[in-house]
């Protein structure tokens, strides 16, 4: 398995308690499936991840609190802060029709129904029922709701998403006051 075959499902936020548990910030819409007792996830960076079995999990305020095999103390858990959690792409279950994994959409070209290119998807944000595409356009990032009325055709195999945006959606990125404000 190469790190190209791995998909990010979360990041360790911090240690929790004194028994080696960690709180995870999610990078998946399928937390209950990804974080189950007995499941093995790779912990670390994609190219230097160590397989670890989940020995306990519970959810607190929407985030998993996880104990990994071999991580038994608060010090062990604190050492994992910031670590990424990965699973092999081959372990993913097929999704229902018209549902896509985020990684399938990243890199897709977004075009208007007229054929005009809007840009490329660089990320997918939000929850499963309120996802939005983050598109790197000609003038910066544009957020496009991932909904059927706007996204007319989503074809990850062809690496293209065809949109019919409501008036002003794409132009909002050019609005006055939207300049890069760095302090």
PyMOL commands that place a pseudoatom at each C-alpha (Angstrom):
pseudoatom trace, name=CA, resn=UNK, resi=1, chain=A, elem=C, hetatm=0, pos=[0.000, 0.000, 0.000]
pseudoatom trace, name=CA, resn=UNK, resi=2, chain=A, elem=C, hetatm=0, pos=[1.303, 3.464, -0.869]
pseudoatom trace, name=CA, resn=UNK, resi=3, chain=A, elem=C, hetatm=0, pos=[0.318, 6.669, 0.831]
pseudoatom trace, name=CA, resn=UNK, resi=4, chain=A, elem=C, hetatm=0, pos=[-1.509, 7.618, -2.399]
pseudoatom trace, name=CA, resn=UNK, resi=5, chain=A, elem=C, hetatm=0, pos=[-4.028, 4.893, -1.487]
pseudoatom trace, name=CA, resn=UNK, resi=6, chain=A, elem=C, hetatm=0, pos=[-4.833, 6.498, 1.882]
pseudoatom trace, name=CA, resn=UNK, resi=7, chain=A, elem=C, hetatm=0, pos=[-7.671, 8.892, 2.647]
pseudoatom trace, name=CA, resn=UNK, resi=8, chain=A, elem=C, hetatm=0, pos=[-7.700, 11.350, 5.503]
pseudoatom trace, name=CA, resn=UNK, resi=9, chain=A, elem=C, hetatm=0, pos=[-10.573, 10.760, 7.960]
pseudoatom trace, name=CA, resn=UNK, resi=10, chain=A, elem=C, hetatm=0, pos=[-9.528, 12.975, 10.874]
pseudoatom trace, name=CA, resn=UNK, resi=11, chain=A, elem=C, hetatm=0, pos=[-6.857, 14.721, 12.900]
pseudoatom trace, name=CA, resn=UNK, resi=12, chain=A, elem=C, hetatm=0, pos=[-6.068, 14.258, 16.557]
pseudoatom trace, name=CA, resn=UNK, resi=13, chain=A, elem=C, hetatm=0, pos=[-7.054, 17.487, 18.316]
pseudoatom trace, name=CA, resn=UNK, resi=14, chain=A, elem=C, hetatm=0, pos=[-5.705, 16.706, 21.766]
pseudoatom trace, name=CA, resn=UNK, resi=15, chain=A, elem=C, hetatm=0, pos=[-5.458, 14.195, 24.572]
pseudoatom trace, name=CA, resn=UNK, resi=16, chain=A, elem=C, hetatm=0, pos=[-8.598, 13.520, 26.594]
pseudoatom trace, name=CA, resn=UNK, resi=17, chain=A, elem=C, hetatm=0, pos=[-8.409, 12.305, 30.170]
pseudoatom trace, name=CA, resn=UNK, resi=18, chain=A, elem=C, hetatm=0, pos=[-5.559, 10.297, 31.637]
pseudoatom trace, name=CA, resn=UNK, resi=19, chain=A, elem=C, hetatm=0, pos=[-6.095, 6.902, 29.969]
pseudoatom trace, name=CA, resn=UNK, resi=20, chain=A, elem=C, hetatm=0, pos=[-4.593, 7.593, 26.561]
pseudoatom trace, name=CA, resn=UNK, resi=21, chain=A, elem=C, hetatm=0, pos=[-7.739, 8.745, 24.777]
pseudoatom trace, name=CA, resn=UNK, resi=22, chain=A, elem=C, hetatm=0, pos=[-7.743, 11.474, 22.129]
pseudoatom trace, name=CA, resn=UNK, resi=23, chain=A, elem=C, hetatm=0, pos=[-10.376, 13.773, 20.672]
pseudoatom trace, name=CA, resn=UNK, resi=24, chain=A, elem=C, hetatm=0, pos=[-10.562, 13.707, 16.881]
pseudoatom trace, name=CA, resn=UNK, resi=25, chain=A, elem=C, hetatm=0, pos=[-11.493, 16.537, 14.516]
pseudoatom trace, name=CA, resn=UNK, resi=26, chain=A, elem=C, hetatm=0, pos=[-13.351, 14.842, 11.680]
pseudoatom trace, name=CA, resn=UNK, resi=27, chain=A, elem=C, hetatm=0, pos=[-12.486, 14.925, 7.986]
pseudoatom trace, name=CA, resn=UNK, resi=28, chain=A, elem=C, hetatm=0, pos=[-15.238, 12.466, 7.040]
pseudoatom trace, name=CA, resn=UNK, resi=29, chain=A, elem=C, hetatm=0, pos=[-19.017, 12.478, 6.785]
pseudoatom trace, name=CA, resn=UNK, resi=30, chain=A, elem=C, hetatm=0, pos=[-19.127, 8.858, 7.965]
pseudoatom trace, name=CA, resn=UNK, resi=31, chain=A, elem=C, hetatm=0, pos=[-17.708, 9.089, 11.488]
pseudoatom trace, name=CA, resn=UNK, resi=32, chain=A, elem=C, hetatm=0, pos=[-19.689, 6.167, 12.915]
pseudoatom trace, name=CA, resn=UNK, resi=33, chain=A, elem=C, hetatm=0, pos=[-18.411, 3.894, 10.128]
pseudoatom trace, name=CA, resn=UNK, resi=34, chain=A, elem=C, hetatm=0, pos=[-14.782, 5.062, 10.253]
pseudoatom trace, name=CA, resn=UNK, resi=35, chain=A, elem=C, hetatm=0, pos=[-14.415, 5.020, 14.034]
pseudoatom trace, name=CA, resn=UNK, resi=36, chain=A, elem=C, hetatm=0, pos=[-15.479, 1.594, 15.290]
pseudoatom trace, name=CA, resn=UNK, resi=37, chain=A, elem=C, hetatm=0, pos=[-13.897, -0.665, 17.882]
pseudoatom trace, name=CA, resn=UNK, resi=38, chain=A, elem=C, hetatm=0, pos=[-11.561, -3.081, 16.112]
pseudoatom trace, name=CA, resn=UNK, resi=39, chain=A, elem=C, hetatm=0, pos=[-11.052, -0.915, 13.006]
pseudoatom trace, name=CA, resn=UNK, resi=40, chain=A, elem=C, hetatm=0, pos=[-7.427, -0.246, 12.172]
pseudoatom trace, name=CA, resn=UNK, resi=41, chain=A, elem=C, hetatm=0, pos=[-6.502, 3.274, 11.115]
pseudoatom trace, name=CA, resn=UNK, resi=42, chain=A, elem=C, hetatm=0, pos=[-3.114, 4.638, 10.213]
pseudoatom trace, name=CA, resn=UNK, resi=43, chain=A, elem=C, hetatm=0, pos=[-1.892, 7.352, 12.587]
pseudoatom trace, name=CA, resn=UNK, resi=44, chain=A, elem=C, hetatm=0, pos=[0.670, 9.969, 11.507]
pseudoatom trace, name=CA, resn=UNK, resi=45, chain=A, elem=C, hetatm=0, pos=[1.417, 11.595, 8.189]
pseudoatom trace, name=CA, resn=UNK, resi=46, chain=A, elem=C, hetatm=0, pos=[0.320, 9.723, 5.072]
pseudoatom trace, name=CA, resn=UNK, resi=47, chain=A, elem=C, hetatm=0, pos=[3.862, 8.652, 4.234]
pseudoatom trace, name=CA, resn=UNK, resi=48, chain=A, elem=C, hetatm=0, pos=[4.785, 7.784, 7.837]
pseudoatom trace, name=CA, resn=UNK, resi=49, chain=A, elem=C, hetatm=0, pos=[1.592, 6.446, 9.381]
pseudoatom trace, name=CA, resn=UNK, resi=50, chain=A, elem=C, hetatm=0, pos=[1.557, 3.609, 11.906]
pseudoatom trace, name=CA, resn=UNK, resi=51, chain=A, elem=C, hetatm=0, pos=[-1.398, 1.191, 11.938]
pseudoatom trace, name=CA, resn=UNK, resi=52, chain=A, elem=C, hetatm=0, pos=[-3.303, 1.267, 15.229]
pseudoatom trace, name=CA, resn=UNK, resi=53, chain=A, elem=C, hetatm=0, pos=[-6.471, -0.564, 16.213]
pseudoatom trace, name=CA, resn=UNK, resi=54, chain=A, elem=C, hetatm=0, pos=[-9.281, 1.355, 17.878]
pseudoatom trace, name=CA, resn=UNK, resi=55, chain=A, elem=C, hetatm=0, pos=[-9.954, -0.221, 21.289]
pseudoatom trace, name=CA, resn=UNK, resi=56, chain=A, elem=C, hetatm=0, pos=[-12.723, 2.132, 22.409]
pseudoatom trace, name=CA, resn=UNK, resi=57, chain=A, elem=C, hetatm=0, pos=[-14.715, 4.987, 20.949]
pseudoatom trace, name=CA, resn=UNK, resi=58, chain=A, elem=C, hetatm=0, pos=[-17.514, 7.243, 22.058]
pseudoatom trace, name=CA, resn=UNK, resi=59, chain=A, elem=C, hetatm=0, pos=[-18.839, 10.460, 20.623]
pseudoatom trace, name=CA, resn=UNK, resi=60, chain=A, elem=C, hetatm=0, pos=[-18.880, 13.714, 22.555]
pseudoatom trace, name=CA, resn=UNK, resi=61, chain=A, elem=C, hetatm=0, pos=[-20.341, 16.872, 20.998]
pseudoatom trace, name=CA, resn=UNK, resi=62, chain=A, elem=C, hetatm=0, pos=[-20.166, 15.277, 17.553]
pseudoatom trace, name=CA, resn=UNK, resi=63, chain=A, elem=C, hetatm=0, pos=[-16.500, 14.301, 17.755]
pseudoatom trace, name=CA, resn=UNK, resi=64, chain=A, elem=C, hetatm=0, pos=[-15.080, 10.866, 18.471]
pseudoatom trace, name=CA, resn=UNK, resi=65, chain=A, elem=C, hetatm=0, pos=[-13.109, 10.273, 21.650]
pseudoatom trace, name=CA, resn=UNK, resi=66, chain=A, elem=C, hetatm=0, pos=[-10.849, 7.372, 20.689]
pseudoatom trace, name=CA, resn=UNK, resi=67, chain=A, elem=C, hetatm=0, pos=[-8.472, 5.029, 22.486]
pseudoatom trace, name=CA, resn=UNK, resi=68, chain=A, elem=C, hetatm=0, pos=[-5.867, 3.333, 20.298]
pseudoatom trace, name=CA, resn=UNK, resi=69, chain=A, elem=C, hetatm=0, pos=[-4.047, 0.096, 20.950]
pseudoatom trace, name=CA, resn=UNK, resi=70, chain=A, elem=C, hetatm=0, pos=[-0.638, 0.880, 22.478]
pseudoatom trace, name=CA, resn=UNK, resi=71, chain=A, elem=C, hetatm=0, pos=[-1.589, 4.396, 23.577]
pseudoatom trace, name=CA, resn=UNK, resi=72, chain=A, elem=C, hetatm=0, pos=[-2.214, 3.925, 27.289]
pseudoatom trace, name=CA, resn=UNK, resi=73, chain=A, elem=C, hetatm=0, pos=[-1.219, 7.130, 29.070]
pseudoatom trace, name=CA, resn=UNK, resi=74, chain=A, elem=C, hetatm=0, pos=[-1.924, 10.830, 28.864]
pseudoatom trace, name=CA, resn=UNK, resi=75, chain=A, elem=C, hetatm=0, pos=[1.681, 11.389, 27.722]
pseudoatom trace, name=CA, resn=UNK, resi=76, chain=A, elem=C, hetatm=0, pos=[1.233, 8.857, 24.892]
pseudoatom trace, name=CA, resn=UNK, resi=77, chain=A, elem=C, hetatm=0, pos=[-1.983, 10.602, 23.844]
pseudoatom trace, name=CA, resn=UNK, resi=78, chain=A, elem=C, hetatm=0, pos=[-0.446, 14.077, 24.047]
pseudoatom trace, name=CA, resn=UNK, resi=79, chain=A, elem=C, hetatm=0, pos=[2.297, 12.927, 21.664]
pseudoatom trace, name=CA, resn=UNK, resi=80, chain=A, elem=C, hetatm=0, pos=[-0.420, 12.238, 19.054]
pseudoatom trace, name=CA, resn=UNK, resi=81, chain=A, elem=C, hetatm=0, pos=[-1.744, 15.827, 19.026]
pseudoatom trace, name=CA, resn=UNK, resi=82, chain=A, elem=C, hetatm=0, pos=[-1.921, 16.962, 15.406]
pseudoatom trace, name=CA, resn=UNK, resi=83, chain=A, elem=C, hetatm=0, pos=[-1.473, 13.445, 13.991]
pseudoatom trace, name=CA, resn=UNK, resi=84, chain=A, elem=C, hetatm=0, pos=[-3.541, 12.617, 10.932]
pseudoatom trace, name=CA, resn=UNK, resi=85, chain=A, elem=C, hetatm=0, pos=[-5.769, 9.545, 10.762]
pseudoatom trace, name=CA, resn=UNK, resi=86, chain=A, elem=C, hetatm=0, pos=[-5.938, 7.615, 7.490]
pseudoatom trace, name=CA, resn=UNK, resi=87, chain=A, elem=C, hetatm=0, pos=[-7.752, 4.612, 6.027]
pseudoatom trace, name=CA, resn=UNK, resi=88, chain=A, elem=C, hetatm=0, pos=[-7.050, 2.756, 2.780]
pseudoatom trace, name=CA, resn=UNK, resi=89, chain=A, elem=C, hetatm=0, pos=[-9.340, 3.804, -0.057]
pseudoatom trace, name=CA, resn=UNK, resi=90, chain=A, elem=C, hetatm=0, pos=[-10.056, 0.100, -0.638]
pseudoatom trace, name=CA, resn=UNK, resi=91, chain=A, elem=C, hetatm=0, pos=[-11.794, -0.057, 2.776]
pseudoatom trace, name=CA, resn=UNK, resi=92, chain=A, elem=C, hetatm=0, pos=[-14.512, 2.392, 1.746]
pseudoatom trace, name=CA, resn=UNK, resi=93, chain=A, elem=C, hetatm=0, pos=[-18.013, 1.094, 1.171]
pseudoatom trace, name=CA, resn=UNK, resi=94, chain=A, elem=C, hetatm=0, pos=[-19.798, 1.947, -2.088]
pseudoatom trace, name=CA, resn=UNK, resi=95, chain=A, elem=C, hetatm=0, pos=[-22.123, 4.931, -1.764]
pseudoatom trace, name=CA, resn=UNK, resi=96, chain=A, elem=C, hetatm=0, pos=[-25.705, 5.250, -2.978]
pseudoatom trace, name=CA, resn=UNK, resi=97, chain=A, elem=C, hetatm=0, pos=[-26.275, 6.763, -6.441]
pseudoatom trace, name=CA, resn=UNK, resi=98, chain=A, elem=C, hetatm=0, pos=[-25.720, 10.527, -6.692]
pseudoatom trace, name=CA, resn=UNK, resi=99, chain=A, elem=C, hetatm=0, pos=[-23.552, 10.489, -3.550]
pseudoatom trace, name=CA, resn=UNK, resi=100, chain=A, elem=C, hetatm=0, pos=[-19.812, 11.013, -3.733]
pseudoatom trace, name=CA, resn=UNK, resi=101, chain=A, elem=C, hetatm=0, pos=[-16.790, 10.837, -1.499]
pseudoatom trace, name=CA, resn=UNK, resi=102, chain=A, elem=C, hetatm=0, pos=[-15.033, 14.180, -1.129]
pseudoatom trace, name=CA, resn=UNK, resi=103, chain=A, elem=C, hetatm=0, pos=[-11.790, 12.890, -2.601]
pseudoatom trace, name=CA, resn=UNK, resi=104, chain=A, elem=C, hetatm=0, pos=[-13.658, 11.930, -5.786]
pseudoatom trace, name=CA, resn=UNK, resi=105, chain=A, elem=C, hetatm=0, pos=[-14.638, 15.564, -6.378]
pseudoatom trace, name=CA, resn=UNK, resi=106, chain=A, elem=C, hetatm=0, pos=[-11.335, 17.275, -5.577]
pseudoatom trace, name=CA, resn=UNK, resi=107, chain=A, elem=C, hetatm=0, pos=[-9.578, 18.032, -8.852]
pseudoatom trace, name=CA, resn=UNK, resi=108, chain=A, elem=C, hetatm=0, pos=[-12.756, 18.028, -10.952]
pseudoatom trace, name=CA, resn=UNK, resi=109, chain=A, elem=C, hetatm=0, pos=[-13.161, 20.886, -13.398]
pseudoatom trace, name=CA, resn=UNK, resi=110, chain=A, elem=C, hetatm=0, pos=[-16.268, 22.978, -12.768]
pseudoatom trace, name=CA, resn=UNK, resi=111, chain=A, elem=C, hetatm=0, pos=[-18.006, 24.333, -15.874]
pseudoatom trace, name=CA, resn=UNK, resi=112, chain=A, elem=C, hetatm=0, pos=[-21.159, 26.328, -16.496]
pseudoatom trace, name=CA, resn=UNK, resi=113, chain=A, elem=C, hetatm=0, pos=[-23.849, 24.725, -18.641]
pseudoatom trace, name=CA, resn=UNK, resi=114, chain=A, elem=C, hetatm=0, pos=[-22.535, 27.003, -21.426]
pseudoatom trace, name=CA, resn=UNK, resi=115, chain=A, elem=C, hetatm=0, pos=[-19.191, 25.199, -21.241]
pseudoatom trace, name=CA, resn=UNK, resi=116, chain=A, elem=C, hetatm=0, pos=[-17.320, 28.133, -19.692]
pseudoatom trace, name=CA, resn=UNK, resi=117, chain=A, elem=C, hetatm=0, pos=[-14.754, 26.955, -17.148]
pseudoatom trace, name=CA, resn=UNK, resi=118, chain=A, elem=C, hetatm=0, pos=[-15.242, 28.211, -13.589]
pseudoatom trace, name=CA, resn=UNK, resi=119, chain=A, elem=C, hetatm=0, pos=[-12.194, 26.495, -12.096]
pseudoatom trace, name=CA, resn=UNK, resi=120, chain=A, elem=C, hetatm=0, pos=[-11.102, 23.330, -10.254]
pseudoatom trace, name=CA, resn=UNK, resi=121, chain=A, elem=C, hetatm=0, pos=[-12.423, 21.887, -7.021]
pseudoatom trace, name=CA, resn=UNK, resi=122, chain=A, elem=C, hetatm=0, pos=[-9.727, 22.202, -4.371]
pseudoatom trace, name=CA, resn=UNK, resi=123, chain=A, elem=C, hetatm=0, pos=[-11.844, 21.040, -1.411]
pseudoatom trace, name=CA, resn=UNK, resi=124, chain=A, elem=C, hetatm=0, pos=[-15.306, 20.014, -0.305]
pseudoatom trace, name=CA, resn=UNK, resi=125, chain=A, elem=C, hetatm=0, pos=[-16.530, 21.585, 2.924]
pseudoatom trace, name=CA, resn=UNK, resi=126, chain=A, elem=C, hetatm=0, pos=[-19.540, 21.167, 5.133]
pseudoatom trace, name=CA, resn=UNK, resi=127, chain=A, elem=C, hetatm=0, pos=[-21.635, 18.258, 6.247]
pseudoatom trace, name=CA, resn=UNK, resi=128, chain=A, elem=C, hetatm=0, pos=[-23.104, 15.534, 4.068]
pseudoatom trace, name=CA, resn=UNK, resi=129, chain=A, elem=C, hetatm=0, pos=[-26.427, 17.361, 3.747]
pseudoatom trace, name=CA, resn=UNK, resi=130, chain=A, elem=C, hetatm=0, pos=[-24.864, 20.837, 3.368]
pseudoatom trace, name=CA, resn=UNK, resi=131, chain=A, elem=C, hetatm=0, pos=[-21.731, 20.332, 1.320]
pseudoatom trace, name=CA, resn=UNK, resi=132, chain=A, elem=C, hetatm=0, pos=[-20.153, 23.028, -0.782]
pseudoatom trace, name=CA, resn=UNK, resi=133, chain=A, elem=C, hetatm=0, pos=[-17.441, 22.910, -3.375]
pseudoatom trace, name=CA, resn=UNK, resi=134, chain=A, elem=C, hetatm=0, pos=[-14.425, 25.152, -2.884]
pseudoatom trace, name=CA, resn=UNK, resi=135, chain=A, elem=C, hetatm=0, pos=[-13.407, 26.067, -6.410]
pseudoatom trace, name=CA, resn=UNK, resi=136, chain=A, elem=C, hetatm=0, pos=[-10.169, 27.824, -7.344]
pseudoatom trace, name=CA, resn=UNK, resi=137, chain=A, elem=C, hetatm=0, pos=[-11.392, 30.201, -10.029]
pseudoatom trace, name=CA, resn=UNK, resi=138, chain=A, elem=C, hetatm=0, pos=[-9.784, 32.863, -12.148]
pseudoatom trace, name=CA, resn=UNK, resi=139, chain=A, elem=C, hetatm=0, pos=[-10.146, 35.480, -9.402]
pseudoatom trace, name=CA, resn=UNK, resi=140, chain=A, elem=C, hetatm=0, pos=[-9.780, 33.316, -6.301]
pseudoatom trace, name=CA, resn=UNK, resi=141, chain=A, elem=C, hetatm=0, pos=[-11.891, 30.847, -4.392]
pseudoatom trace, name=CA, resn=UNK, resi=142, chain=A, elem=C, hetatm=0, pos=[-15.592, 30.479, -5.040]
pseudoatom trace, name=CA, resn=UNK, resi=143, chain=A, elem=C, hetatm=0, pos=[-17.969, 28.486, -2.831]
pseudoatom trace, name=CA, resn=UNK, resi=144, chain=A, elem=C, hetatm=0, pos=[-20.641, 26.554, -4.698]
pseudoatom trace, name=CA, resn=UNK, resi=145, chain=A, elem=C, hetatm=0, pos=[-23.391, 24.661, -2.868]
pseudoatom trace, name=CA, resn=UNK, resi=146, chain=A, elem=C, hetatm=0, pos=[-23.341, 20.977, -3.820]
pseudoatom trace, name=CA, resn=UNK, resi=147, chain=A, elem=C, hetatm=0, pos=[-27.063, 20.753, -4.524]
pseudoatom trace, name=CA, resn=UNK, resi=148, chain=A, elem=C, hetatm=0, pos=[-28.975, 19.244, -7.433]
pseudoatom trace, name=CA, resn=UNK, resi=149, chain=A, elem=C, hetatm=0, pos=[-30.524, 22.546, -8.607]
pseudoatom trace, name=CA, resn=UNK, resi=150, chain=A, elem=C, hetatm=0, pos=[-27.039, 24.079, -9.013]
pseudoatom trace, name=CA, resn=UNK, resi=151, chain=A, elem=C, hetatm=0, pos=[-24.829, 21.078, -9.783]
pseudoatom trace, name=CA, resn=UNK, resi=152, chain=A, elem=C, hetatm=0, pos=[-26.591, 19.722, -12.846]
pseudoatom trace, name=CA, resn=UNK, resi=153, chain=A, elem=C, hetatm=0, pos=[-24.070, 16.978, -13.621]
pseudoatom trace, name=CA, resn=UNK, resi=154, chain=A, elem=C, hetatm=0, pos=[-21.457, 15.487, -11.306]
pseudoatom trace, name=CA, resn=UNK, resi=155, chain=A, elem=C, hetatm=0, pos=[-19.188, 13.034, -13.097]
pseudoatom trace, name=CA, resn=UNK, resi=156, chain=A, elem=C, hetatm=0, pos=[-16.094, 12.156, -11.049]
pseudoatom trace, name=CA, resn=UNK, resi=157, chain=A, elem=C, hetatm=0, pos=[-15.003, 9.567, -13.628]
pseudoatom trace, name=CA, resn=UNK, resi=158, chain=A, elem=C, hetatm=0, pos=[-14.824, 12.286, -16.305]
pseudoatom trace, name=CA, resn=UNK, resi=159, chain=A, elem=C, hetatm=0, pos=[-13.426, 14.743, -13.673]
pseudoatom trace, name=CA, resn=UNK, resi=160, chain=A, elem=C, hetatm=0, pos=[-16.129, 17.329, -14.447]
pseudoatom trace, name=CA, resn=UNK, resi=161, chain=A, elem=C, hetatm=0, pos=[-18.990, 19.059, -12.638]
pseudoatom trace, name=CA, resn=UNK, resi=162, chain=A, elem=C, hetatm=0, pos=[-21.476, 21.094, -14.683]
pseudoatom trace, name=CA, resn=UNK, resi=163, chain=A, elem=C, hetatm=0, pos=[-23.249, 23.873, -12.819]
pseudoatom trace, name=CA, resn=UNK, resi=164, chain=A, elem=C, hetatm=0, pos=[-26.149, 26.237, -13.462]
pseudoatom trace, name=CA, resn=UNK, resi=165, chain=A, elem=C, hetatm=0, pos=[-25.499, 28.841, -10.753]
pseudoatom trace, name=CA, resn=UNK, resi=166, chain=A, elem=C, hetatm=0, pos=[-28.128, 31.348, -9.670]
pseudoatom trace, name=CA, resn=UNK, resi=167, chain=A, elem=C, hetatm=0, pos=[-27.445, 34.912, -10.692]
pseudoatom trace, name=CA, resn=UNK, resi=168, chain=A, elem=C, hetatm=0, pos=[-24.678, 36.473, -8.614]
pseudoatom trace, name=CA, resn=UNK, resi=169, chain=A, elem=C, hetatm=0, pos=[-23.291, 33.262, -7.070]
pseudoatom trace, name=CA, resn=UNK, resi=170, chain=A, elem=C, hetatm=0, pos=[-20.020, 33.341, -8.976]
pseudoatom trace, name=CA, resn=UNK, resi=171, chain=A, elem=C, hetatm=0, pos=[-19.768, 37.121, -8.987]
pseudoatom trace, name=CA, resn=UNK, resi=172, chain=A, elem=C, hetatm=0, pos=[-19.979, 37.368, -5.192]
pseudoatom trace, name=CA, resn=UNK, resi=173, chain=A, elem=C, hetatm=0, pos=[-16.256, 36.609, -5.136]
pseudoatom trace, name=CA, resn=UNK, resi=174, chain=A, elem=C, hetatm=0, pos=[-15.677, 39.902, -6.985]
pseudoatom trace, name=CA, resn=UNK, resi=175, chain=A, elem=C, hetatm=0, pos=[-17.773, 41.979, -4.560]
pseudoatom trace, name=CA, resn=UNK, resi=176, chain=A, elem=C, hetatm=0, pos=[-16.201, 45.113, -3.021]
pseudoatom trace, name=CA, resn=UNK, resi=177, chain=A, elem=C, hetatm=0, pos=[-14.735, 44.457, 0.412]
pseudoatom trace, name=CA, resn=UNK, resi=178, chain=A, elem=C, hetatm=0, pos=[-13.891, 40.883, -0.494]
pseudoatom trace, name=CA, resn=UNK, resi=179, chain=A, elem=C, hetatm=0, pos=[-10.212, 41.693, -0.937]
pseudoatom trace, name=CA, resn=UNK, resi=180, chain=A, elem=C, hetatm=0, pos=[-7.645, 39.699, 0.936]
pseudoatom trace, name=CA, resn=UNK, resi=181, chain=A, elem=C, hetatm=0, pos=[-7.548, 41.233, 4.410]
pseudoatom trace, name=CA, resn=UNK, resi=182, chain=A, elem=C, hetatm=0, pos=[-4.392, 40.277, 6.264]
pseudoatom trace, name=CA, resn=UNK, resi=183, chain=A, elem=C, hetatm=0, pos=[-3.555, 41.799, 9.584]
for i in range(1, 183): cmd.bond("trace and resi %d" % i, "trace and resi %d" % (i + 1))
show_as sticks, trace
zoom trace
